Each structure stands twice: as structure tokens, then as C-alpha cells.
Amino acid sequence: MPPQVSGTEGYAAEADSLFVRYESIPSDEAHAAVLHLLPRTPARVLDIGAGTGRDAAWFARLGHRVVAVEPTDALRLRAMQLHASPAIDWIDDSLPELAVLATRDESFDLVMLTAVFMHLDETERRRALPNIAARVARGGMLIMTLRHGPVPQGRRMFEIDPESIIVPARLLGLNLELHRRGSSLTAENRAAGVTWTTLAFSKPR
């Protein structure tokens, strides 16, 4: 059995419940804060940590070509069946290196990291950010969400100060377009005190 990818702890065991939970929230609601930043015409989208494929399928329906990166077999393989689409290319790859993706030498008009980056520790985040920034095309956008609050049992998460991302992102040539803190969409998370930060960065042409 291959070693577990750091940060994916708990996801395989909870795959069934995660599919129910994630698929019940429409993508346009989950990403309401950044709808105005998304591509208006067919674009190349990279979804890192694509999970159940909810967002990848949404982008495909909007006419985009999607590369969906997901290291957890229990999520990726089922998502490929649930959201079968010729517009989605699934890859078994992971942060911080994105080693498989790097061999393809592709760049994307939109890079999404939804509820992903807080699974990496500080050292992993420092290694990951340049690899992520390298995948953003000139004129493209990077959007990420960060979870704040109590860590669910069996999961690996870290509290992240957004400035610890904003400052190095600027040094990598990314300009901050949005910095927003908001409440969780689910009543369970709101009751637990969970909040979310949304960060969006553009790469100049």
C-alpha cells in the first residue's frame, strides 16, 4: 500500500459522508464570493484537491476544460464515475510538489484550491506555493479558501494567517484581488465556530 499523502488523513474513511455533504452544496453557492472573478469564456481550469468532483463538474458544465488533481483514491475514482465528462482530466497528484502535473508543463487561466491549503504545515506551504504559482497562466487567477476553527477528529489541519500567504504570493508575482472572511455555509460548522477566508490572486499578463 502506498504511503498516505500528508494532509489527506481521514478523507478515505469518510468518503461516503463527504460525497453526501459536498455534493449537497451547489458550487455557485460555495464560491459566491468569487463568481465575479471566474472566467467568462471557455478557459483552462486546474482544481487542486478536487475531492468529490463537484466543482470540476461545475466548471465543465460552464464550458471550461478542467484538470482535477486528487490524491485520495476513495474520492478520485468515485468522482470520475459520478461526474464522468470528457472535459475533465483526472490526475493522481498532490501538494506540495505537484510532481505529476509539473511533467506536463501546463498553465491555467484559473487555479482553485478549495479547503486544501490548511492541510499543509508551514514547511509544506512554503514548498507548495511556488509550485502552485507556476501553474497560473499570465492573466490568470488563483483562488483559495482556508478553514478556521476546531479541527475535526482524525483530520490534519493548521491555522493559517492569510498574510503568511499574501506576502510570499506577492513575491511570486501574484497580485491580491480579494481577501474575505466569512461564515460557513453549513449550520453544523457555524455552530462549531468555523469560519473561512477566501483569497484571490491575479497574475499580470
Backbone as CSV, one residue per row, in Angstrom:
resi,resn,N_x,N_y,N_z,CA_x,CA_y,CA_z,C_x,C_y,C_z
1,MET,0.848,-1.190,0.000,0.000,0.000,0.000,0.887,1.245,0.000
2,PRO,0.631,2.226,-0.898,1.454,3.429,-0.939,1.252,4.257,0.317
3,PRO,2.260,5.032,0.719,2.114,5.860,1.909,1.027,6.906,1.721
4,GLN,0.366,7.249,2.816,-0.693,8.241,2.745,-0.116,9.623,2.475
5,VAL,-0.765,10.345,1.597,-0.326,11.694,1.284,-0.613,12.601,2.472
6,SER,0.391,13.355,2.888,0.241,14.249,4.025,-0.902,15.224,3.794
7,GLY,-1.804,15.306,4.792,-2.937,16.211,4.696,-4.229,15.546,4.301
8,THR,-4.157,14.302,3.808,-5.374,13.618,3.380,-5.961,12.724,4.470
9,GLU,-5.366,12.772,5.662,-5.818,11.913,6.752,-7.326,12.053,6.985
10,GLY,-8.007,10.935,7.075,-9.423,10.924,7.406,-10.357,10.948,6.215
11,TYR,-9.875,11.345,5.066,-10.782,11.526,3.933,-11.253,10.213,3.325
12,ALA,-10.367,9.243,3.188,-10.778,7.964,2.609,-11.824,7.283,3.480
13,ALA,-11.599,7.297,4.787,-12.516,6.633,5.707,-13.892,7.295,5.716
14,GLU,-13.943,8.580,5.424,-15.202,9.322,5.471,-15.766,9.613,4.080
15,ALA,-15.287,8.900,3.074,-15.662,9.212,1.695,-17.173,9.244,1.488
16,ASP,-17.885,8.260,2.029,-19.332,8.209,1.810,-20.026,9.466,2.318
17,SER,-19.704,9.852,3.552,-20.361,11.036,4.125,-19.912,12.317,3.436
18,LEU,-18.663,12.339,2.972,-18.162,13.532,2.288,-18.869,13.742,0.961
19,PHE,-19.155,12.671,0.244,-19.889,12.808,-1.005,-21.278,13.391,-0.755
20,VAL,-21.934,12.919,0.279,-23.260,13.454,0.611,-23.157,14.932,0.977
21,ARG,-22.193,15.268,1.817,-22.060,16.640,2.320,-21.651,17.614,1.217
22,TYR,-20.584,17.286,0.496,-20.061,18.212,-0.504,-21.014,18.372,-1.687
23,GLU,-21.591,17.263,-2.125,-22.454,17.327,-3.302,-23.777,18.028,-3.011
24,SER,-24.101,18.216,-1.732,-25.363,18.883,-1.374,-25.254,20.401,-1.453
25,ILE,-24.037,20.918,-1.584,-23.828,22.371,-1.645,-23.510,22.761,-3.083
26,PRO,-24.372,23.505,-3.754,-24.100,23.909,-5.138,-22.819,24.736,-5.221
27,SER,-22.054,24.516,-6.272,-20.776,25.214,-6.422,-20.957,26.719,-6.500
28,ASP,-22.023,27.182,-7.134,-22.190,28.629,-7.240,-22.485,29.269,-5.888
29,GLU,-23.019,28.488,-4.940,-23.193,28.990,-3.579,-21.863,28.930,-2.824
30,ALA,-21.144,27.834,-2.983,-19.865,27.680,-2.284,-18.870,28.759,-2.696
31,HIS,-18.957,29.214,-3.939,-17.993,30.180,-4.466,-18.643,31.529,-4.802
32,ALA,-19.704,31.848,-4.078,-20.432,33.091,-4.363,-19.537,34.320,-4.270
33,ALA,-18.558,34.283,-3.362,-17.709,35.464,-3.139,-16.788,35.755,-4.315
34,VAL,-16.571,34.753,-5.179,-15.596,34.938,-6.266,-16.208,34.758,-7.647
35,LEU,-17.519,34.682,-7.741,-18.148,34.472,-9.043,-17.731,35.539,-10.050
36,HIS,-17.552,36.769,-9.567,-17.189,37.868,-10.472,-15.752,37.764,-10.983
37,LEU,-14.956,36.888,-10.384,-13.554,36.721,-10.780,-13.336,35.527,-11.706
38,LEU,-14.350,34.707,-11.908,-14.199,33.496,-12.710,-14.235,33.813,-14.201
39,PRO,-13.605,32.980,-15.025,-13.582,33.230,-16.469,-14.982,33.264,-17.069
40,ARG,-15.200,34.215,-17.977,-16.499,34.355,-18.642,-16.573,33.562,-19.940
41,THR,-15.437,33.203,-20.485,-15.373,32.437,-21.719,-14.644,31.127,-21.442
42,PRO,-14.774,30.128,-22.328,-14.112,28.837,-22.097,-12.636,28.999,-21.753
43,ALA,-12.220,28.353,-20.665,-10.874,28.552,-20.125,-10.306,27.229,-19.648
44,ARG,-9.026,27.266,-19.273,-8.334,26.105,-18.708,-8.353,26.246,-17.192
45,VAL,-8.935,25.279,-16.510,-9.114,25.327,-15.052,-8.354,24.168,-14.407
46,LEU,-7.626,24.481,-13.349,-6.958,23.473,-12.530,-7.613,23.466,-11.155
47,ASP,-8.147,22.321,-10.765,-8.788,22.162,-9.459,-7.893,21.247,-8.619
48,ILE,-7.137,21.834,-7.690,-6.199,21.080,-6.858,-6.915,20.633,-5.585
49,GLY,-6.928,19.330,-5.342,-7.708,18.799,-4.230,-9.172,18.764,-4.611
50,ALA,-9.456,18.148,-5.758,-10.793,18.225,-6.358,-11.849,17.430,-5.611
51,GLY,-11.435,16.561,-4.704,-12.388,15.880,-3.834,-13.415,15.050,-4.584
52,THR,-14.684,15.363,-4.371,-15.780,14.607,-4.974,-16.039,14.998,-6.423
53,GLY,-15.332,16.004,-6.908,-15.516,16.433,-8.292,-16.643,17.415,-8.504
54,ARG,-17.257,17.867,-7.426,-18.384,18.803,-7.550,-18.019,20.032,-8.364
55,ASP,-16.903,20.674,-7.997,-16.526,21.909,-8.690,-15.996,21.635,-10.089
56,ALA,-15.238,20.547,-10.241,-14.728,20.197,-11.563,-15.885,20.013,-12.540
57,ALA,-16.931,19.332,-12.092,-18.103,19.113,-12.945,-18.803,20.427,-13.254
58,TRP,-18.869,21.301,-12.278,-19.495,22.621,-12.472,-18.739,23.422,-13.535
59,PHE,-17.422,23.455,-13.414,-16.632,24.179,-14.409,-16.792,23.557,-15.795
60,ALA,-16.847,22.232,-15.852,-17.031,21.564,-17.141,-18.379,21.944,-17.762
61,ARG,-19.417,22.015,-16.942,-20.739,22.394,-17.451,-20.744,23.832,-17.958
62,LEU,-19.881,24.666,-17.395,-19.788,26.060,-17.835,-18.972,26.204,-19.118
63,GLY,-18.442,25.095,-19.612,-17.729,25.116,-20.873,-16.217,25.147,-20.761
64,HIS,-15.689,24.978,-19.555,-14.244,25.014,-19.350,-13.642,23.613,-19.482
65,ARG,-12.350,23.564,-19.763,-11.580,22.329,-19.720,-10.921,22.255,-18.355
66,VAL,-11.065,21.138,-17.665,-10.650,21.035,-16.270,-9.622,19.918,-16.080
67,VAL,-8.556,20.232,-15.363,-7.653,19.215,-14.837,-7.929,19.133,-13.338
68,ALA,-8.372,17.966,-12.884,-8.750,17.762,-11.491,-7.695,16.909,-10.804
69,VAL,-7.041,17.472,-9.809,-5.984,16.781,-9.059,-6.553,16.296,-7.730
70,GLU,-6.463,15.000,-7.481,-6.959,14.448,-6.220,-6.149,13.208,-5.857
71,PRO,-5.453,13.236,-4.710,-4.599,12.110,-4.326,-5.306,10.961,-3.619
72,THR,-6.518,11.178,-3.131,-7.219,10.144,-2.374,-8.040,9.270,-3.315
73,ASP,-7.641,8.015,-3.458,-8.304,7.110,-4.399,-9.806,7.006,-4.139
74,ALA,-10.187,6.937,-2.854,-11.596,6.752,-2.499,-12.459,7.918,-2.968
75,LEU,-11.861,9.081,-3.142,-12.590,10.229,-3.672,-12.456,10.294,-5.191
76,ARG,-11.224,10.215,-5.685,-10.978,10.430,-7.119,-11.704,9.405,-7.985
77,LEU,-11.580,8.125,-7.663,-12.155,7.081,-8.509,-13.678,7.154,-8.539
78,ARG,-14.262,7.448,-7.405,-15.721,7.576,-7.362,-16.172,8.849,-8.069
79,ALA,-15.414,9.923,-7.902,-15.757,11.184,-8.568,-15.713,11.028,-10.080
80,MET,-14.755,10.252,-10.586,-14.647,10.031,-12.029,-15.900,9.357,-12.583
81,GLN,-16.531,8.520,-11.769,-17.767,7.866,-12.197,-18.969,8.788,-12.030
82,LEU,-19.022,9.463,-10.896,-20.174,10.321,-10.606,-20.251,11.499,-11.568
83,HIS,-19.095,12.063,-11.907,-19.056,13.254,-12.758,-18.288,12.956,-14.052
84,ALA,-18.623,11.839,-14.692,-17.940,11.472,-15.937,-18.139,12.567,-16.980
85,SER,-17.022,13.076,-17.501,-17.088,14.141,-18.500,-15.804,14.147,-19.312
86,PRO,-15.909,14.247,-20.636,-14.695,14.342,-21.454,-13.937,15.644,-21.232
87,ALA,-14.580,16.613,-20.554,-13.941,17.906,-20.294,-13.112,17.898,-19.021
88,ILE,-13.130,16.771,-18.274,-12.383,16.677,-17.013,-11.284,15.634,-17.157
89,ASP,-10.066,16.037,-16.873,-8.897,15.153,-16.882,-8.453,14.966,-15.441
90,TRP,-8.614,13.758,-14.910,-8.283,13.479,-13.510,-6.832,13.026,-13.379
91,ILE,-6.140,13.540,-12.356,-4.740,13.205,-12.108,-4.555,12.828,-10.635
92,ASP,-3.845,11.750,-10.404,-3.451,11.351,-9.053,-2.142,12.076,-8.735
93,ASP,-2.248,13.187,-8.024,-1.090,14.025,-7.716,-1.376,14.755,-6.413
94,SER,-0.365,15.384,-5.840,-0.575,16.007,-4.533,0.405,17.149,-4.300
95,LEU,0.017,18.026,-3.410,0.891,19.059,-2.890,1.803,18.431,-1.828
96,PRO,2.967,19.021,-1.579,3.402,20.334,-2.060,4.075,20.348,-3.429
97,GLU,4.440,19.179,-3.969,5.275,19.173,-5.175,4.487,19.285,-6.473
98,LEU,3.281,18.691,-6.519,2.550,18.587,-7.791,3.472,18.002,-8.868
99,ALA,4.144,16.924,-8.512,5.207,16.373,-9.364,4.679,15.869,-10.700
100,VAL,3.527,15.203,-10.698,2.965,14.687,-11.950,2.559,15.844,-12.852
101,LEU,1.886,16.815,-12.277,1.448,17.970,-13.057,2.637,18.725,-13.640
102,ALA,3.734,18.803,-12.895,4.912,19.538,-13.360,5.479,18.934,-14.639
103,THR,5.352,17.635,-14.804,5.887,16.990,-16.009,5.089,17.361,-17.250
104,ARG,3.864,17.871,-17.054,3.012,18.230,-18.184,3.255,19.661,-18.654
105,ASP,3.902,20.448,-17.806,4.283,21.811,-18.178,3.096,22.603,-18.722
106,GLU,1.966,22.547,-18.006,0.770,23.294,-18.407,0.569,24.491,-17.493
107,SER,-0.088,25.509,-18.007,-0.530,26.625,-17.181,-2.029,26.799,-17.383
108,PHE,-2.663,27.479,-16.429,-4.124,27.516,-16.387,-4.630,28.940,-16.161
109,ASP,-5.798,29.212,-16.741,-6.420,30.522,-16.579,-7.006,30.691,-15.184
110,LEU,-7.354,29.587,-14.552,-7.885,29.602,-13.192,-7.351,28.404,-12.436
111,VAL,-6.786,28.652,-11.256,-6.332,27.589,-10.358,-7.136,27.697,-9.072
112,MET,-7.793,26.595,-8.688,-8.634,26.569,-7.495,-8.028,25.661,-6.432
113,LEU,-7.981,26.158,-5.191,-7.631,25.342,-4.028,-8.721,25.559,-2.984
114,THR,-9.734,24.719,-3.026,-10.875,24.870,-2.132,-10.694,23.972,-0.916
115,ALA,-10.519,24.585,0.244,-10.367,23.840,1.505,-9.218,22.840,1.438
116,VAL,-8.072,23.304,0.935,-6.922,22.431,0.733,-5.688,22.897,1.511
117,PHE,-5.348,24.174,1.404,-4.035,24.643,1.849,-3.830,24.496,3.346
118,MET,-4.913,24.519,4.124,-4.767,24.412,5.581,-4.402,23.002,6.035
119,HIS,-4.364,22.042,5.079,-3.916,20.691,5.417,-2.395,20.566,5.405
120,LEU,-1.711,21.584,4.926,-0.247,21.542,4.839,0.369,22.311,6.001
121,ASP,1.465,21.797,6.547,2.154,22.539,7.600,2.969,23.678,6.979
122,GLU,3.598,24.464,7.827,4.273,25.665,7.337,5.356,25.345,6.306
123,THR,6.157,24.330,6.574,7.216,23.957,5.640,6.631,23.508,4.307
124,GLU,5.573,22.710,4.354,4.929,22.237,3.128,4.301,23.385,2.353
125,ARG,3.740,24.353,3.060,3.131,25.503,2.369,4.187,26.327,1.646
126,ARG,5.357,26.492,2.286,6.437,27.247,1.626,6.893,26.541,0.359
127,ARG,6.934,25.217,0.385,7.328,24.452,-0.806,6.227,24.477,-1.861
128,ALA,4.977,24.460,-1.413,3.857,24.324,-2.343,3.563,25.598,-3.131
129,LEU,3.663,26.752,-2.488,3.185,27.974,-3.130,3.884,28.275,-4.456
130,PRO,5.220,28.153,-4.563,5.844,28.386,-5.868,5.368,27.394,-6.936
131,ASN,5.107,26.149,-6.541,4.629,25.151,-7.490,3.218,25.470,-7.972
132,ILE,2.419,26.030,-7.080,1.067,26.446,-7.455,1.125,27.675,-8.361
133,ALA,1.911,28.663,-7.951,2.018,29.905,-8.733,2.521,29.633,-10.143
134,ALA,3.384,28.640,-10.287,3.938,28.312,-11.603,2.879,27.778,-12.552
135,ARG,1.769,27.300,-12.032,0.704,26.745,-12.867,-0.300,27.801,-13.302
136,VAL,-0.208,29.012,-12.742,-1.132,30.091,-13.111,-0.617,30.784,-14.372
137,ALA,-1.429,30.815,-15.405,-1.040,31.470,-16.657,-1.023,32.983,-16.476
138,ARG,-0.275,33.664,-17.309,-0.306,35.128,-17.303,-1.721,35.590,-17.649
139,GLY,-2.216,36.519,-16.847,-3.600,36.938,-16.984,-4.573,36.038,-16.252
140,GLY,-4.039,35.001,-15.574,-4.880,34.038,-14.875,-5.121,34.397,-13.420
141,MET,-5.886,33.533,-12.750,-6.316,33.789,-11.381,-6.087,32.555,-10.519
142,LEU,-5.659,32.789,-9.275,-5.546,31.754,-8.251,-6.536,32.090,-7.143
143,ILE,-7.390,31.132,-6.809,-8.388,31.334,-5.760,-8.264,30.205,-4.749
144,MET,-8.176,30.553,-3.471,-8.097,29.529,-2.429,-8.980,29.892,-1.245
145,THR,-9.448,28.857,-0.552,-10.201,29.068,0.684,-9.483,28.361,1.820
146,LEU,-9.504,28.992,2.994,-8.830,28.487,4.189,-9.845,28.332,5.313
147,ARG,-9.820,27.199,5.957,-10.741,26.931,7.060,-10.120,27.359,8.380
148,HIS,-10.938,27.999,9.233,-10.510,28.397,10.572,-11.476,27.789,11.582
149,GLY,-10.931,27.284,12.673,-11.798,26.747,13.714,-11.341,25.384,14.175
150,PRO,-12.162,24.711,14.992,-11.777,23.414,15.558,-11.527,22.390,14.454
151,VAL,-10.517,21.559,14.671,-10.145,20.544,13.684,-10.962,19.279,13.921
152,PRO,-11.643,18.782,12.897,-12.413,17.538,13.071,-11.510,16.386,13.485
153,GLN,-12.049,15.500,14.280,-11.280,14.350,14.757,-10.767,13.531,13.570
154,GLY,-9.489,13.149,13.650,-8.897,12.326,12.609,-8.361,13.095,11.428
155,ARG,-8.504,14.435,11.437,-8.018,15.239,10.326,-6.723,15.945,10.703
156,ARG,-5.994,16.409,9.700,-4.754,17.161,9.884,-4.977,18.545,9.283
157,MET,-5.055,19.544,10.135,-5.284,20.920,9.687,-4.457,21.878,10.534
158,PHE,-4.158,23.039,9.956,-3.379,24.047,10.647,-4.059,25.407,10.498
159,GLU,-3.977,26.193,11.550,-4.479,27.564,11.484,-3.488,28.398,10.677
160,ILE,-3.981,29.132,9.698,-3.114,29.898,8.804,-3.481,31.375,8.851
161,ASP,-2.483,32.202,9.081,-2.639,33.641,8.956,-2.596,33.979,7.464
162,PRO,-3.648,34.564,6.903,-3.649,34.864,5.470,-2.437,35.669,5.007
163,GLU,-1.899,36.518,5.881,-0.735,37.312,5.487,0.469,36.424,5.178
164,SER,0.509,35.226,5.774,1.614,34.311,5.512,1.535,33.731,4.105
165,ILE,0.412,33.932,3.441,0.253,33.545,2.042,0.344,34.766,1.130
166,ILE,-0.270,35.846,1.548,-0.324,37.059,0.720,1.066,37.602,0.429
167,VAL,1.919,37.666,1.442,3.252,38.250,1.261,4.107,37.421,0.308
168,PRO,4.274,36.111,0.528,5.077,35.342,-0.434,4.438,35.243,-1.809
169,ALA,3.117,35.264,-1.873,2.455,35.239,-3.183,2.825,36.480,-3.985
170,ARG,2.897,37.611,-3.313,3.290,38.851,-3.997,4.708,38.739,-4.547
171,LEU,5.595,38.110,-3.795,6.975,37.917,-4.243,7.055,36.966,-5.436
172,LEU,6.025,36.138,-5.606,5.960,35.218,-6.737,5.245,35.831,-7.938
173,GLY,4.937,37.114,-7.842,4.315,37.810,-8.967,2.807,37.763,-8.990
174,LEU,2.178,37.432,-7.865,0.724,37.365,-7.787,0.181,38.577,-7.042
175,ASN,-0.842,39.194,-7.590,-1.449,40.390,-7.002,-2.744,40.024,-6.285
176,LEU,-2.888,40.471,-5.038,-4.099,40.177,-4.263,-5.298,40.927,-4.845
177,GLU,-6.352,40.194,-5.162,-7.572,40.785,-5.697,-8.732,40.724,-4.715
178,LEU,-8.689,39.766,-3.791,-9.782,39.601,-2.836,-9.249,38.966,-1.564
179,HIS,-9.664,39.505,-0.433,-9.347,38.938,0.888,-10.613,39.076,1.707
180,ARG,-11.317,37.947,1.905,-12.633,37.994,2.531,-12.749,36.911,3.594
181,ARG,-13.285,37.279,4.743,-13.556,36.318,5.817,-15.067,36.176,5.942
182,GLY,-15.543,34.947,5.996,-16.977,34.737,6.084,-17.320,33.502,6.896
183,SER,-18.608,33.338,7.174,-19.077,32.206,7.956,-19.208,30.973,7.066
184,SER,-19.350,29.825,7.708,-19.507,28.573,6.983,-20.911,28.475,6.399
185,LEU,-21.058,27.722,5.314,-22.365,27.535,4.699,-23.224,26.533,5.461
186,THR,-22.591,25.634,6.221,-23.351,24.599,6.910,-23.637,25.002,8.354
187,ALA,-24.835,24.660,8.812,-25.237,25.010,10.173,-24.338,24.336,11.204
188,GLU,-23.933,23.114,10.922,-23.069,22.377,11.853,-21.746,23.106,12.066
189,ASN,-21.136,23.552,10.983,-19.869,24.270,11.103,-20.043,25.637,11.756
190,ARG,-21.113,26.321,11.420,-21.365,27.630,12.057,-21.512,27.472,13.563
191,ALA,-22.219,26.424,13.987,-22.412,26.180,15.419,-21.089,25.878,16.109
192,ALA,-20.147,25.272,15.363,-18.838,24.932,15.924,-17.865,26.102,15.883
193,GLY,-18.279,27.224,15.274,-17.404,28.391,15.200,-16.455,28.387,14.023
194,VAL,-16.768,27.593,13.002,-15.907,27.514,11.822,-16.148,28.720,10.907
195,THR,-15.070,29.363,10.490,-15.148,30.449,9.512,-14.183,30.148,8.370
196,TRP,-14.298,30.925,7.298,-13.486,30.694,6.110,-12.899,32.001,5.598
197,THR,-11.673,31.923,5.118,-11.055,33.035,4.406,-10.964,32.673,2.932
198,THR,-11.347,33.611,2.089,-11.190,33.447,0.644,-10.145,34.431,0.162
199,LEU,-9.146,33.918,-0.542,-8.093,34.748,-1.135,-8.105,34.542,-2.644
200,ALA,-7.984,35.635,-3.388,-7.879,35.555,-4.842,-6.703,36.408,-5.300
201,PHE,-5.917,35.829,-6.185,-4.733,36.498,-6.709,-4.755,36.466,-8.246
202,SER,-4.290,37.525,-8.861,-4.150,37.550,-10.310,-2.666,37.561,-10.671
203,LYS,-2.364,37.013,-11.841,-1.006,37.075,-12.378,-1.024,38.013,-13.575
204,PRO,-0.238,39.096,-13.537,-0.266,40.068,-14.645,0.106,39.416,-15.977
205,ARG,-0.421,39.984,-17.030,-0.118,39.478,-18.375,1.310,39.836,-18.762
